[in-house]
Amino acid sequence: MAQINAVEALNAAETQRTSNPSEARRLLKEVETELSQLNTRQQHQFLFVKAYLTAVKGDLNQAIKIAATISHSPFLESKIKANLLLANIHEAIKHYQPAYTHLYLALLEATKISDKDLISNVYNVATQLHIGAGAYEKAISYAQIMRKNSSEARALCISWVLELHARIHIDNTYDARHAAQALAYCTEANELLMAHSLELYKAEVDIQTEAAAVKSKMQAMLPDLNNIGFPYAILRAKYFIGYAQLQLGELTAAASELEQVQKMATKLRDSRTENQVLLRIAQLYEAQNTPLAATAAYKQHITALNAHIDEYKQRNIAYHLAQADFLERENTLALLSSQNNLLQLESKLQKEEKVKSILFSIVLIFLLLLVIYVLNNKRATLNQLATTDFLTKLYNRRYFSETVNRQLQNRRQQEQCSLIMFDIDFFKKINDQYGHATGDKVLQAIADRCSQHIRKQDILARIGGEEFAIFLPGCNLADAVKLAELCRLSIANEAIEANEHKISVSASLGVASSSSANFDCLLKQADAALYHAKSTGKNCSHASQTNG
């Protein structure tokens, strides 16, 4: 292949990477045979397209390795594209801090280019990641900036589809004219994946009232999605097929489809879809009149829901931390620019004007330093949120696991440590009878009561919905059992006043102690003791007989 043909094929591969990935892969394979004939800029372009197509196939780790080689490219276009791709990939594998860091690096560099299509693409990724962080209004503003920077059908298609997606999250409905306009632009641009994504977003609304139509659309889309090979879109389409079958009473077909979706969601680590599909499976078991299976599925759904909430919280914190870094960089650049301007101005001013210039500089620098100080305080607050349970203000599971594991690894030889696990008896009945707001008040009251009995060095955490744990360094089993009883009695002996109700509450506690066991072993012992307490009548504490 002659060099000019290789360059043409490379440009064609980049153009078709989203609309026709299979053809783009064929073209890129041809270009690869002539790679040594391309200049450095074109080789960086080749690496970007290769990384993109590798990501579409699902090999995200390899795609990261390829894109990282050009993330600091001297060619701004390749540098921005690589950072955008890395932002998307890290977001897909739930590495949220690097995802938003790469996004804001691309946003900073976008101010230096004039290519409207590339600027539009920067705001495309910014829109998607802000939707993921729940910043829907900001996402809508980025989608609208896309349309201002490009009148190409592809950019208009993406911007209208993503704006519709954000508005569905805000309003739980969509404007049919808006959807039709988006589809028209996607058809004109031959953007098959975005056209199908539009149907997936609409299905979130339509599934409630138009299950048959949703099922038909999803089944018609699946061959195209399989050909494109984007696993997350395939997963969502199959989920809506199974959900629609459940709505339509096609229970056997729904069971098969939803089981496949659950396996795919687990493999792809898609906590949102996993949470949703477990709820549908529980509803399916109810429809099949199998209450035991339904109860088990509901428990799985609650576990998945808590995992999804934790993931969303971590993502939101990562977003705000990266945003603070971005604003700090912008302010630092503004500070340097202001200082440079002041130096140039000083050389032109007369002697009597220099005092004014210096005073202005001091005020400006003070204000910018104040902004940086506020941003640093915000970052410290966000780091605290990452370790604290928002409801009870106790430590969360992540902090508890990491800190206890570290303390056990570093403890003195033969130092006895104990672990208490407890949960609230019949807590679901409290939620069902009095409502979740009252249930939250009960959890807060229990956290307050138990906090009064622990030592300064002890660690009390909420590690699940109604489940708590206390780590007691340097505490033997007998003393740990005494503390467990104190906590149990403080919960059970006095009714909790919540939302004008007096509610009697009890808890079951499991205690374990060891001078050598690691965190996982100690946790298993305490959990087994808790299970024994629950199974022998509740409102009691039980000590593990294992002392390793």
C-alpha positions as CSV (number, residue, x, y, z in Angstrom):
1,M,0.0,0.0,0.0
2,A,1.5,3.4,-1.0
3,Q,1.9,6.0,1.8
4,I,-0.9,8.2,0.5
5,N,-3.2,5.2,0.5
6,A,-2.1,4.3,4.1
7,V,-2.9,7.8,5.3
8,E,-6.3,7.7,3.6
9,A,-7.0,4.3,5.1
10,L,-5.9,5.6,8.5
11,N,-8.2,8.6,8.3
12,A,-11.1,6.4,7.1
13,A,-10.5,4.0,10.0
14,E,-10.7,6.9,12.5
15,T,-13.9,8.3,10.8
16,Q,-15.6,4.9,10.9
17,R,-14.4,3.7,14.4
18,T,-17.8,4.4,16.0
19,S,-20.2,3.9,13.1
20,N,-18.6,0.7,11.6
21,P,-15.9,-0.8,13.9
22,S,-15.5,-3.9,11.8
23,E,-14.6,-1.9,8.7
24,A,-12.3,0.3,10.8
25,R,-10.4,-2.8,12.1
26,R,-10.0,-4.0,8.5
27,L,-8.6,-0.7,7.4
28,L,-6.3,-0.5,10.4
29,K,-4.9,-3.9,9.7
30,E,-3.9,-2.7,6.2
31,V,-2.3,0.4,7.6
32,E,-0.3,-1.6,10.1
33,T,1.7,-3.2,7.3
34,E,2.9,0.3,6.2
35,L,3.4,1.7,9.7
36,S,7.1,2.5,9.3
37,Q,6.2,4.7,6.3
38,L,4.0,7.0,8.4
39,N,5.4,10.1,10.2
40,T,5.3,10.5,14.0
41,R,2.0,12.4,14.0
42,Q,0.4,9.7,11.9
43,Q,1.8,6.9,14.1
44,H,0.3,8.6,17.1
45,Q,-3.0,8.8,15.2
46,F,-2.7,5.1,14.4
47,L,-2.1,4.2,18.1
48,F,-5.2,6.2,19.1
49,V,-7.5,4.4,16.6
50,K,-6.0,1.0,17.7
51,A,-6.6,1.8,21.4
52,Y,-10.2,2.8,20.6
53,L,-11.0,-0.4,18.7
54,T,-9.3,-2.5,21.3
55,A,-11.6,-0.9,23.9
56,V,-14.7,-1.5,21.8
57,K,-13.8,-5.2,21.7
58,G,-13.7,-5.3,25.5
59,D,-10.0,-5.6,26.1
60,L,-9.9,-2.5,28.3
61,N,-6.6,-3.2,30.1
62,Q,-4.7,-3.5,26.7
63,A,-6.5,-0.4,25.4
64,I,-5.3,1.6,28.5
65,K,-1.7,0.5,27.8
66,I,-1.9,1.6,24.2
67,A,-3.6,4.9,24.9
68,A,-1.1,5.7,27.8
69,T,1.8,5.8,25.3
70,I,0.3,8.9,23.6
71,S,-1.4,10.6,26.6
72,H,1.6,13.0,26.7
73,S,2.0,13.3,23.0
74,P,3.6,16.5,21.7
75,F,0.7,16.6,19.2
76,L,-2.3,18.2,20.9
77,E,-4.9,16.3,18.9
78,S,-3.5,12.9,19.8
79,K,-2.9,14.0,23.4
80,I,-6.5,15.1,23.8
81,K,-8.0,12.0,22.1
82,A,-5.9,9.7,24.2
83,N,-7.0,11.4,27.5
84,L,-10.6,11.3,26.4
85,L,-10.3,7.6,25.6
86,L,-8.6,6.9,28.9
87,A,-11.3,8.8,30.7
88,N,-14.0,6.6,29.1
89,I,-12.1,3.4,29.8
90,H,-11.3,4.1,33.4
91,E,-15.0,5.1,33.9
92,A,-16.0,1.7,32.4
93,I,-13.8,-0.2,34.8
94,K,-14.8,2.0,37.8
95,H,-11.5,3.7,38.3
96,Y,-13.3,7.0,38.8
97,Q,-10.4,9.2,40.1
98,P,-8.2,8.7,36.9
99,A,-11.3,8.9,34.7
100,Y,-12.2,12.4,35.8
101,T,-8.5,13.4,36.0
102,H,-8.0,12.5,32.3
103,L,-11.3,14.2,31.4
104,Y,-10.2,17.5,33.0
105,L,-6.7,17.3,31.4
106,A,-8.5,17.1,28.0
107,L,-10.8,20.0,28.9
108,L,-7.7,22.1,29.8
109,E,-5.9,21.3,26.5
110,A,-9.1,21.9,24.5
111,T,-8.7,25.6,25.1
112,K,-5.6,25.5,22.9
113,I,-7.1,24.0,19.7
114,S,-9.3,25.3,16.9
115,D,-10.6,21.9,15.6
116,K,-14.3,22.3,16.3
117,D,-15.0,18.5,15.8
118,L,-12.4,17.6,18.4
119,I,-13.6,20.3,20.8
120,S,-17.1,18.8,20.2
121,N,-15.8,15.4,21.1
122,V,-14.2,16.7,24.3
123,Y,-17.6,18.0,25.4
124,N,-19.2,14.6,24.3
125,V,-17.0,12.7,26.8
126,A,-17.6,15.5,29.4
127,T,-21.3,15.1,29.0
128,Q,-21.2,11.3,29.4
129,L,-19.0,11.4,32.5
130,H,-21.1,14.1,34.2
131,I,-24.2,12.1,33.6
132,G,-22.5,9.2,35.3
133,A,-21.6,11.5,38.3
134,G,-25.3,12.6,38.5
135,A,-24.4,16.2,37.4
136,Y,-27.2,16.3,34.9
137,E,-27.6,20.0,34.5
138,K,-23.9,20.4,33.9
139,A,-24.1,17.5,31.4
140,I,-26.9,19.2,29.5
141,S,-24.8,22.4,29.3
142,Y,-21.9,20.4,27.8
143,A,-24.2,18.8,25.3
144,Q,-25.4,22.2,24.2
145,I,-21.8,23.4,23.8
146,M,-21.2,20.5,21.5
147,R,-23.9,21.7,19.2
148,K,-22.4,25.3,19.2
149,N,-19.0,23.9,18.1
150,S,-20.1,21.6,15.3
151,S,-22.9,21.5,12.8
152,E,-21.8,18.0,11.6
153,A,-24.6,15.4,11.8
154,R,-22.5,13.1,14.0
155,A,-21.9,15.7,16.7
156,L,-25.6,16.8,16.6
157,C,-26.6,13.1,16.9
158,I,-24.5,12.5,20.0
159,S,-25.3,15.8,21.7
160,W,-29.1,15.4,21.3
161,V,-29.0,11.7,22.4
162,L,-26.9,12.5,25.5
163,E,-29.1,15.6,26.4
164,L,-32.2,13.3,26.2
165,H,-30.4,10.8,28.5
166,A,-29.7,13.5,31.1
167,R,-33.2,14.9,30.9
168,I,-34.7,11.4,31.5
169,H,-32.7,11.2,34.7
170,I,-34.1,14.6,35.8
171,D,-37.7,14.3,34.7
172,N,-38.2,10.5,34.2
173,T,-39.8,11.2,30.8
174,Y,-38.7,12.5,27.4
175,D,-39.9,14.8,24.7
176,A,-40.9,12.7,21.6
177,R,-39.9,15.5,19.3
178,H,-36.5,15.7,20.9
179,A,-36.1,11.9,20.4
180,A,-37.2,12.1,16.8
181,Q,-34.7,14.9,16.1
182,A,-31.9,12.9,17.7
183,L,-32.7,9.8,15.6
184,A,-32.8,11.8,12.4
185,Y,-29.3,13.2,13.0
186,C,-28.0,9.7,14.0
187,T,-29.5,8.2,10.8
188,E,-27.9,11.0,8.7
189,A,-24.5,10.4,10.3
190,N,-24.9,6.6,10.0
191,E,-24.2,6.4,13.8
192,L,-25.8,3.0,14.5
193,L,-24.5,2.6,18.0
194,M,-25.8,6.0,19.1
195,A,-29.2,5.4,17.4
196,H,-29.5,2.1,19.4
197,S,-28.3,3.9,22.6
198,L,-31.2,6.4,22.1
199,E,-33.6,3.5,22.1
200,L,-32.0,2.1,25.3
201,Y,-32.4,5.4,27.1
202,K,-36.1,5.7,25.9
203,A,-36.7,2.1,27.1
204,E,-36.1,3.3,30.7
205,V,-39.3,5.2,30.4
206,D,-41.3,3.2,27.9
207,I,-40.9,-0.2,29.7
208,Q,-43.6,0.8,32.2
209,T,-46.3,1.3,29.6
210,E,-45.1,-0.1,26.3
211,A,-43.5,-3.4,27.3
212,A,-44.3,-5.2,24.0
213,A,-42.9,-2.4,21.9
214,V,-39.8,-2.2,24.0
215,K,-39.3,-6.0,23.7
216,S,-39.7,-5.8,19.9
217,K,-37.2,-2.9,19.5
218,M,-34.6,-4.6,21.7
219,Q,-34.8,-7.9,19.9
220,A,-34.5,-6.1,16.5
221,M,-31.4,-4.2,17.8
222,L,-29.5,-7.2,19.2
223,P,-28.0,-8.4,15.9
224,D,-26.5,-5.0,15.2
225,L,-25.2,-4.6,18.8
226,N,-23.6,-8.1,18.6
227,N,-21.9,-7.1,15.4
228,I,-20.7,-3.8,16.9
229,G,-19.5,-5.8,19.9
230,F,-20.1,-3.2,22.6
231,P,-20.9,-5.4,25.7
232,Y,-22.6,-2.8,27.9
233,A,-25.2,-1.9,25.2
234,I,-25.8,-5.6,24.6
235,L,-26.3,-6.1,28.4
236,R,-28.9,-3.3,28.6
237,A,-30.8,-4.5,25.5
238,K,-31.0,-8.0,27.0
239,Y,-32.1,-6.6,30.4
240,F,-35.0,-4.7,28.8
241,I,-36.0,-7.9,26.8
242,G,-36.2,-9.9,30.1
243,Y,-38.0,-7.1,31.9
244,A,-40.5,-6.7,29.1
245,Q,-41.1,-10.5,29.0
246,L,-41.8,-10.3,32.8
247,Q,-44.2,-7.4,32.3
248,L,-46.0,-9.4,29.6
249,G,-46.3,-12.6,31.7
250,E,-43.8,-14.6,29.6
251,L,-42.3,-16.0,32.7
252,T,-40.3,-18.9,31.3
253,A,-38.6,-16.8,28.7
254,A,-38.1,-14.0,31.2
255,A,-36.4,-16.4,33.6
256,S,-33.9,-17.5,31.0
257,E,-33.2,-14.0,29.8
258,L,-32.8,-12.4,33.2
259,E,-30.5,-15.2,34.4
260,Q,-28.2,-14.5,31.4
261,V,-28.3,-10.7,32.2
262,Q,-27.3,-11.3,35.8
263,K,-24.3,-13.4,34.8
264,M,-23.3,-10.7,32.2
265,A,-23.7,-7.9,34.6
266,T,-21.6,-9.6,37.2
267,K,-18.9,-10.3,34.7
268,L,-18.9,-6.7,33.4
269,R,-19.1,-5.4,37.0
270,D,-22.1,-3.3,36.1
271,S,-23.6,-2.7,39.5
272,R,-26.6,-0.7,38.3
273,T,-27.8,-3.4,35.9
274,E,-27.0,-6.2,38.4
275,N,-29.1,-4.4,41.1
276,Q,-32.0,-3.9,38.6
277,V,-32.0,-7.5,37.3
278,L,-31.9,-9.0,40.8
279,L,-35.1,-7.0,41.6
280,R,-36.7,-8.3,38.4
281,I,-35.7,-11.9,39.3
282,A,-37.3,-11.5,42.7
283,Q,-40.5,-10.2,41.1
284,L,-40.4,-13.1,38.7
285,Y,-40.2,-15.6,41.6
286,E,-43.2,-13.8,43.2
287,A,-45.1,-14.2,40.0
288,Q,-44.2,-17.9,39.9
289,N,-45.5,-18.2,43.5
290,T,-42.1,-19.3,44.9
291,P,-41.8,-17.2,48.0
292,L,-38.5,-18.7,49.3
293,A,-36.7,-18.1,46.1
294,A,-38.3,-14.6,46.0
295,T,-37.0,-13.8,49.5
296,A,-33.5,-15.0,48.6
297,A,-33.5,-12.9,45.4
298,Y,-34.7,-9.8,47.3
299,K,-31.8,-10.2,49.8
300,Q,-29.4,-10.4,46.8
301,H,-31.1,-7.3,45.4
302,I,-30.6,-5.4,48.6
303,T,-26.9,-6.4,48.8
304,A,-26.4,-5.3,45.1
305,L,-28.3,-2.1,45.8
306,N,-26.0,-1.2,48.7
307,A,-23.0,-2.0,46.5
308,H,-24.4,0.3,43.8
309,I,-25.0,3.1,46.3
310,D,-21.4,2.8,47.6
311,E,-20.1,2.8,44.1
312,Y,-22.1,5.9,43.2
313,K,-20.9,7.7,46.4
314,Q,-17.2,6.8,45.5
315,R,-17.8,8.0,42.0
316,N,-19.3,11.3,43.2
317,I,-16.4,11.9,45.5
318,A,-13.9,11.2,42.8
319,Y,-15.8,13.6,40.5
320,H,-15.7,16.5,43.0
321,L,-12.0,15.8,43.9
322,A,-11.0,15.9,40.2
323,Q,-13.1,19.0,39.7
324,A,-11.3,20.7,42.6
325,D,-8.0,19.8,41.0
326,F,-9.1,21.2,37.7
327,L,-10.3,24.5,39.3
328,E,-7.0,24.7,41.3
329,R,-5.0,24.3,38.1
330,E,-7.0,27.0,36.3
331,N,-6.6,29.3,39.3
332,T,-2.8,28.6,39.4
333,L,-2.5,29.4,35.7
334,A,-4.6,32.5,36.2
335,L,-2.2,33.5,39.0
336,L,0.9,33.0,36.9
337,S,-0.7,34.9,34.0
338,S,-1.7,37.7,36.3
339,Q,1.8,37.9,37.7
340,N,3.3,38.0,34.2
341,N,0.9,40.7,33.1
342,L,1.8,42.8,36.2
343,L,5.5,42.5,35.4
344,Q,4.9,43.8,31.9
345,L,2.7,46.6,33.1
346,E,5.3,47.6,35.7
347,S,7.9,48.3,33.0
348,K,5.5,50.8,31.3
349,L,4.2,52.6,34.4
350,Q,5.6,55.8,35.7
351,K,7.2,55.7,39.2
352,E,4.1,57.1,40.9
353,E,1.9,54.3,39.5
354,K,4.1,51.5,40.7
355,V,2.6,51.6,44.2
356,K,-0.9,51.0,42.8
357,S,0.3,48.1,40.7
358,I,1.9,46.4,43.7
359,L,-1.2,46.9,45.8
360,F,-3.4,45.4,43.0
361,S,-1.0,42.4,42.7
362,I,-1.2,41.8,46.4
363,V,-5.0,41.9,46.4
364,L,-5.2,39.6,43.4
365,I,-2.8,37.1,44.7
366,F,-4.6,37.1,48.1
367,L,-7.9,36.4,46.4
368,L,-6.5,33.6,44.3
369,L,-4.8,32.0,47.3
370,L,-8.0,32.2,49.2
371,V,-9.8,30.3,46.4
372,I,-7.0,27.6,46.5
373,Y,-7.4,27.5,50.3
374,V,-11.2,26.9,50.0
375,L,-10.6,24.2,47.4
376,N,-8.1,22.4,49.7
377,N,-10.7,22.5,52.5
378,K,-13.3,21.1,50.2
379,R,-10.9,18.2,49.3
380,A,-10.3,17.4,53.0
381,T,-14.1,17.3,53.5
382,L,-14.6,15.0,50.6
383,N,-11.8,12.7,51.9
384,Q,-13.7,12.5,55.2
385,L,-16.9,11.6,53.4
386,A,-15.1,8.7,51.8
387,T,-14.6,7.1,55.2
388,T,-17.9,7.9,57.0
389,D,-21.4,6.4,56.8
390,F,-23.6,9.3,55.8
391,L,-26.6,8.2,58.0
392,T,-25.1,7.3,61.4
393,K,-21.8,9.3,61.1
394,L,-19.9,6.1,62.1
395,Y,-17.1,4.8,60.0
396,N,-18.2,3.0,56.9
397,R,-17.3,-0.6,55.8
398,R,-14.4,0.4,53.5
399,Y,-12.6,2.4,56.3
400,F,-13.3,-0.3,58.9
401,S,-12.0,-3.2,56.7
402,E,-8.8,-1.3,55.7
403,T,-8.0,0.0,59.2
404,V,-8.7,-3.2,61.1
405,N,-6.7,-5.2,58.6
406,R,-3.8,-2.8,58.9
407,Q,-3.9,-2.9,62.7
408,L,-4.0,-6.7,62.9
409,Q,-1.0,-6.9,60.5
410,N,1.0,-4.4,62.7
411,R,0.0,-5.6,66.2
412,R,2.5,-6.7,68.8
413,Q,3.2,-10.4,69.1
414,Q,0.5,-12.3,71.1
415,E,-1.6,-9.1,71.5
416,Q,-5.3,-10.2,72.0
417,C,-7.8,-8.4,69.7
418,S,-11.5,-8.9,69.6
419,L,-14.3,-8.2,67.1
420,I,-18.0,-7.8,67.8
421,M,-20.6,-8.0,64.9
422,F,-24.3,-7.3,65.5
423,D,-27.4,-6.5,63.6
424,I,-30.9,-5.3,64.5
425,D,-33.5,-8.0,65.0
426,F,-36.6,-7.8,62.7
427,F,-35.4,-4.5,61.3
428,K,-37.3,-5.1,58.1
429,K,-40.5,-5.1,60.1
430,I,-39.7,-1.7,61.5
431,N,-39.2,-0.3,58.0
432,D,-42.4,-2.0,56.8
433,Q,-44.5,-0.8,59.8
434,Y,-43.2,2.7,60.4
435,G,-41.4,3.6,57.1
436,H,-37.7,4.0,56.1
437,A,-37.4,7.5,57.7
438,T,-38.3,6.0,61.1
439,G,-35.9,3.1,60.4
440,D,-33.1,5.6,59.8
441,K,-33.8,7.3,63.1
442,V,-33.6,3.9,64.8
443,L,-30.2,3.2,63.2
444,Q,-29.0,6.6,64.4
445,A,-30.2,6.1,67.9
446,I,-28.5,2.7,68.1
447,A,-25.2,4.2,66.8
448,D,-25.4,6.8,69.5
449,R,-26.1,4.3,72.3
450,C,-23.2,2.0,71.4
451,S,-20.8,4.9,70.9
452,Q,-21.2,5.6,74.7
453,H,-19.7,2.3,75.7
454,I,-16.6,2.0,73.5
455,R,-13.0,3.1,74.3
456,K,-11.2,5.8,72.5
457,Q,-9.1,3.3,70.6
458,D,-12.0,1.1,69.6
459,I,-13.5,1.3,66.1
460,L,-17.3,1.3,65.7
461,A,-18.7,1.1,62.1
462,R,-21.9,0.5,60.1
463,I,-20.9,-2.2,57.6
464,G,-24.3,-2.9,56.0
465,G,-28.0,-1.9,56.1
466,E,-28.7,-2.8,59.7
467,E,-25.3,-4.4,60.5
468,F,-22.6,-3.0,62.7
469,A,-19.1,-4.0,63.9
470,I,-16.8,-3.0,66.7
471,F,-13.0,-3.7,66.7
472,L,-11.4,-3.9,70.1
473,P,-7.6,-3.8,70.0
474,G,-5.8,-5.2,73.1
475,C,-9.1,-6.6,74.4
476,N,-9.6,-10.3,75.5
477,L,-12.7,-12.4,74.9
478,A,-14.2,-12.0,78.3
479,D,-14.0,-8.2,78.3
480,A,-15.4,-8.1,74.7
481,V,-18.4,-10.2,75.8
482,K,-19.0,-7.7,78.6
483,L,-19.0,-4.9,76.1
484,A,-21.3,-6.8,73.8
485,E,-23.8,-7.2,76.6
486,L,-23.6,-3.5,77.5
487,C,-24.4,-2.6,73.9
488,R,-27.2,-5.2,73.8
489,L,-28.8,-4.0,77.0
490,S,-28.5,-0.3,76.0
491,I,-30.5,-1.1,72.8
492,A,-33.1,-3.4,74.3
493,N,-33.8,-1.8,77.8
494,E,-35.2,1.5,76.6
495,A,-37.6,2.0,73.6
496,I,-36.4,4.3,70.9
497,E,-38.4,7.5,70.2
498,A,-38.6,8.1,66.5
499,N,-41.1,10.3,64.5
500,E,-43.7,10.2,67.4
501,H,-43.3,6.4,67.8
502,K,-41.8,4.5,70.7
503,I,-40.2,1.4,69.2
504,S,-38.8,-1.5,71.2
505,V,-35.7,-2.8,69.5
506,S,-33.3,-5.7,70.1
507,A,-30.0,-6.8,68.6
508,S,-28.1,-10.1,68.2
509,L,-24.3,-10.0,68.7
510,G,-21.4,-12.3,67.8
511,V,-18.0,-12.0,69.5
512,A,-14.7,-13.4,68.4
513,S,-11.2,-12.9,69.8
514,S,-7.7,-13.9,68.7
515,S,-4.0,-13.2,69.2
516,S,-3.0,-14.4,65.8
517,A,-5.9,-14.5,63.3
518,N,-6.0,-12.2,60.3
519,F,-8.9,-9.9,59.6
520,D,-10.8,-12.3,57.3
521,C,-10.6,-15.2,59.9
522,L,-11.6,-13.0,62.8
523,L,-14.5,-11.6,60.8
524,K,-15.7,-15.2,59.9
525,Q,-15.6,-16.2,63.5
526,A,-17.6,-13.2,64.6
527,D,-20.1,-13.7,61.8
528,A,-20.5,-17.3,62.8
529,A,-21.1,-16.3,66.4
530,L,-23.7,-13.7,65.2
531,Y,-25.4,-16.4,63.2
532,H,-25.6,-18.6,66.3
533,A,-27.1,-15.8,68.3
534,K,-29.7,-15.1,65.6
535,S,-30.6,-18.8,65.4
536,T,-31.0,-19.3,69.1
537,G,-33.7,-16.8,69.8
538,K,-32.2,-13.3,69.0
539,N,-31.6,-10.5,71.6
540,C,-28.5,-12.2,72.9
541,S,-24.8,-12.3,72.4
542,H,-22.7,-15.4,71.6
543,A,-18.9,-15.8,71.8
544,S,-17.0,-17.8,69.3
545,Q,-15.3,-20.9,70.8
546,T,-12.5,-20.6,68.2
547,N,-9.5,-18.7,69.6
548,G,-6.7,-18.8,67.0
